[in-house]
């Protein structure tokens, strides 16, 4: 019998080759995703200015050209801390975090931005699989407590940035040979910082409204004595939001309209 030029593959060899091909394809596919191990954002997606877009979003939404100045350390920290409030709670389902757990959001001043739905958080909390009603209360308490923990660091950073902006504004009249472009960039950066603080203030009001709605539904669907702890924490967060260390007046409009 003549020798064939093509060796005959056994079933085991074919299966091994197929497995290698599948693993290679999966590596190529998942390599382009932004989700990292255990639902964390991939390290190659993280960078110092990953939240810089927030400044361009708030000024762009009111028709102002974004500042081209680089971010200061304090301005970068302000945006990093602000994103924790801008991102709605329970907005990252476990399945989604594998394929991309980070996204920008439209500012409340952008024309056509989605209306705030105060029921969305509560419905997600109730619809998500939980071992018991107590675990739903625990999730609500954790979310409110996280907001309370983030409150002081954000407003401390905001106070520092806005204080430096007041000094920047006073310095504009004394800078020699200040070009129109430089002035415009300085003014735009100050507007960015102010609007970001206002954005967080509105998000805090929205979160408190959402937490109240969620707690009311939990109480009627699965009453538990732990509801009193949740109510106390929501009241604590509401008191903080009503008297923030830094208060800025809205540039445009007053509050974001709620639905529901």
C-alpha positions in Angstrom: 0.0 0.0 0.0 1.6 3.4 -1.0 2.5 5.8 1.8 0.2 8.8 2.0 1.7 12.3 2.0 -0.8 13.4 4.7 -0.7 11.6 8.0 -4.0 10.3 9.3 -5.0 12.2 12.5 -6.5 10.2 15.4 -9.7 11.3 17.1 -7.6 12.4 20.2 -5.4 14.6 18.0 -8.3 16.2 16.3 -10.0 16.9 19.6 -6.8 18.4 21.0 -6.3 20.7 17.9 -10.0 21.8 18.2 -9.5 22.7 21.9 -6.4 24.7 21.1 -8.3 26.6 18.4 -11.2 27.3 20.7 -8.9 28.6 23.5 -7.1 30.8 21.0 -10.3 32.3 19.7 -11.6 33.0 23.3 -8.3 34.7 24.1 -8.6 37.0 21.1 -12.2 37.8 21.9 -11.8 38.4 25.6 -8.6 40.3 25.1 -10.5 43.2 23.6 -13.0 43.5 26.5 -12.6 46.0 29.2 -13.7 43.7 32.0 -10.9 42.3 34.2 -10.7 39.4 36.5 -13.4 39.1 39.1 -15.4 41.9 37.5 -12.7 44.6 38.0 -12.0 47.1 35.3 -8.9 46.0 33.3 -5.7 47.6 34.4 -4.8 48.7 30.8 -8.1 50.7 30.8 -7.3 52.6 33.9 -5.4 55.8 33.6 -4.9 59.0 35.6 -7.4 60.9 33.4 -10.0 58.2 32.9 -12.7 60.6 34.3 -11.6 63.7 32.4 -14.6 63.2 30.1 -16.8 64.5 32.9 -15.6 68.1 32.4 -16.1 68.0 28.7 -19.6 66.5 29.2 -20.9 69.1 31.6 -19.6 72.1 29.6 -20.5 70.5 26.2 -24.1 69.9 27.4 -24.5 73.7 27.9 -22.7 74.7 24.7 -19.4 75.7 26.2 -16.1 74.5 24.7 -14.2 72.3 27.1 -10.9 73.6 28.6 -7.7 72.3 27.0 -5.8 72.8 30.3 -4.3 69.7 31.8 -6.0 68.6 35.0 -4.4 69.4 38.3 -4.1 66.7 40.9 -7.0 68.2 42.9 -9.2 68.4 39.8 -8.4 64.8 38.9 -9.3 63.7 42.4 -12.6 65.7 42.2 -13.6 63.8 39.0 -12.6 60.4 40.4 -14.7 61.0 43.5 -17.6 62.5 41.6 -17.9 59.4 39.4 -18.8 57.3 42.4 -22.0 59.4 42.8 -22.7 59.9 39.1 -22.8 56.2 38.4 -26.2 54.9 39.6 -26.1 52.3 42.3 -26.7 48.7 41.1 -25.8 49.8 37.6 -23.3 47.0 37.0 -24.9 43.5 36.8 -22.4 40.7 37.4 -22.7 39.5 33.7 -22.0 43.0 32.4 -18.9 43.6 34.4 -17.1 40.7 32.6 -17.5 42.4 29.2 -17.1 46.1 30.2 -18.0 47.6 33.6 -17.3 51.3 32.9 -19.2 53.8 30.8 -19.7 57.6 30.7 -23.1 59.2 31.5 -25.0 62.1 30.1 -25.0 65.2 32.4 -28.4 66.4 33.7 -28.1 69.5 31.5 -27.7 67.7 28.2 -30.7 68.0 25.8 -32.5 64.7 25.5 -30.8 63.1 28.5 -32.9 60.3 30.1 -35.2 61.5 32.8 -34.3 60.3 36.3 -36.4 57.3 37.3 -36.6 57.1 41.1 -38.0 53.6 40.9 -35.2 52.0 38.9 -32.9 51.3 41.9 -35.7 49.7 43.9 -37.0 47.6 41.1 -33.5 46.3 40.4 -33.0 45.6 44.1 -36.2 43.6 44.3 -35.9 41.8 41.0 -32.3 40.7 41.5 -32.0 37.2 43.0 -31.3 37.3 46.7 -31.2 34.6 49.3 -33.7 36.4 51.5 -35.5 39.7 52.1 -32.8 40.4 54.8 -30.1 40.3 52.1 -32.1 43.0 50.1 -32.2 45.2 53.2 -28.5 44.6 53.7 -27.7 45.6 50.1 -29.7 48.8 50.6 -27.9 49.6 53.8 -24.5 49.0 52.3 -25.3 51.3 49.3 -26.5 54.1 51.6 -23.5 53.6 54.0 -21.1 53.8 51.0 -22.6 57.1 50.0 -22.2 58.4 53.5 -18.6 57.3 53.6 -17.9 59.0 50.2 -19.6 62.2 51.2 -16.8 63.9 53.2 -13.9 63.0 50.8 -15.8 64.4 47.8 -16.8 67.7 49.4 -13.4 68.1 50.9 -11.9 67.8 47.4 -14.6 70.1 46.0 -13.9 72.8 48.6 -10.2 72.7 47.8 -10.8 72.9 44.0 -13.4 75.7 44.2 -11.2 77.7 46.6 -8.3 77.5 44.2 -10.7 78.5 41.3 -11.6 81.7 43.2 -7.9 82.5 43.4 -7.5 81.6 39.7 -10.3 83.9 38.8 -8.8 86.8 40.8 -5.5 86.2 39.1 -6.8 86.6 35.6 -6.7 90.4 35.8 -3.0 90.3 36.8 -1.6 87.9 34.3 0.7 89.6 31.7 -0.1 89.1 28.1 -3.0 86.8 28.7 -4.3 85.5 25.4 -8.0 85.1 24.7 -7.4 81.3 24.4 -5.8 81.1 27.8 -8.6 83.1 29.4 -11.3 81.0 27.7 -9.6 77.8 28.9 -9.3 79.1 32.4 -13.0 80.1 32.5 -14.1 76.8 31.0 -12.1 74.9 33.6 -13.7 76.8 36.4 -17.2 76.2 34.9 -16.3 72.5 34.6 -15.4 72.2 38.2 -18.5 74.0 39.4 -20.8 72.0 37.2 -19.3 68.7 38.4 -20.1 69.6 42.0 -23.6 70.5 41.0 -23.9 67.2 39.2 -23.0 65.3 42.3 -25.4 67.4 44.4 -28.3 66.5 42.1 -27.2 62.8 42.0 -27.3 62.8 45.8 -30.9 64.1 45.8 -31.8 61.4 43.3 -30.1 58.6 45.3 -32.0 59.6 48.4 -35.3 59.6 46.6 -34.5 56.2 45.1 -33.5 54.8 48.5 -36.8 56.0 50.0 -38.8 54.4 47.3 -36.9 51.1 47.6 -37.3 51.0 51.4 -41.0 51.6 51.1 -41.4 48.7 48.7 -39.3 46.4 50.8 -41.4 47.2 53.9 -44.6 46.2 52.2 -43.2 43.2 50.4 -41.0 41.8 53.1 -41.3 43.6 56.5 -38.3 43.3 58.7 -37.1 45.1 61.8 -33.9 45.9 60.0 -35.9 48.5 58.0 -35.5 50.9 60.9 -31.7 50.8 60.4 -32.1 51.5 56.7 -34.4 54.4 57.4 -32.0 55.9 59.9 -29.1 55.8 57.5 -31.2 57.3 54.6 -32.1 60.1 57.0 -28.5 60.6 57.9 -27.5 60.9 54.2 -30.4 63.3 53.5 -29.3 65.5 56.4 -25.7 65.6 54.9 -27.0 66.4 51.4 -29.3 69.2 52.7 -26.3 71.0 54.3 -23.2 70.3 52.1 -19.9 71.9 53.1 -19.8 73.4 49.6 -23.0 74.8 48.1 -23.1 76.0 44.5 -26.0 77.4 42.7 -27.1 75.6 39.5 -25.8 77.3 36.3 -28.8 76.1 34.3 -32.2 75.0 35.7 -32.8 73.9 39.3 -33.3 70.2 39.7 -33.5 67.2 37.5 -37.1 66.1 36.7 -38.1 62.8 38.3 -40.3 60.2 36.8 -42.4 57.8 38.9 
